[in-house]
Amino acid sequence: MRIIVKDKDSHLNIPIPTRLVFNGLTAGLLCWGLEKHGTHMTRKQLMVFVKELHRFRRRHPRWTLVEVEGHEGEHVKIEL
């Protein structure tokens, strides 16, 4: 996963390992948080999603998840 922030004055590029963001621990925490807000998903269901996300990332490198442009020229892009 890569987060890119461009501004008039600077260019910030933050690479984050996808396995660090999407793993069994974060799936468990997400499951706990969803149940707290009234949505029921099992940890197993979330792990299937994480596995498919890793598979998709291998087949489609540098795929853009989010791309936003601010009012004053800021540009934020999150790639898988």
Long-range contacts (C-beta under 8 A, 24 or more apart in sequence): 1-78, 1-79, 1-80, 2-62, 2-78, 2-79, 3-76, 3-77, 3-78, 4-75, 4-76, 4-77, 4-78, 4-79, 5-74, 5-75, 5-76, 6-74, 6-75, 6-76, 6-77, 7-73, 7-74, 7-75, 8-72, 8-73, 18-53, 18-54, 18-57, 18-80, 19-54, 22-50, 22-53, 22-54, 23-50, 24-50, 53-80, 56-80
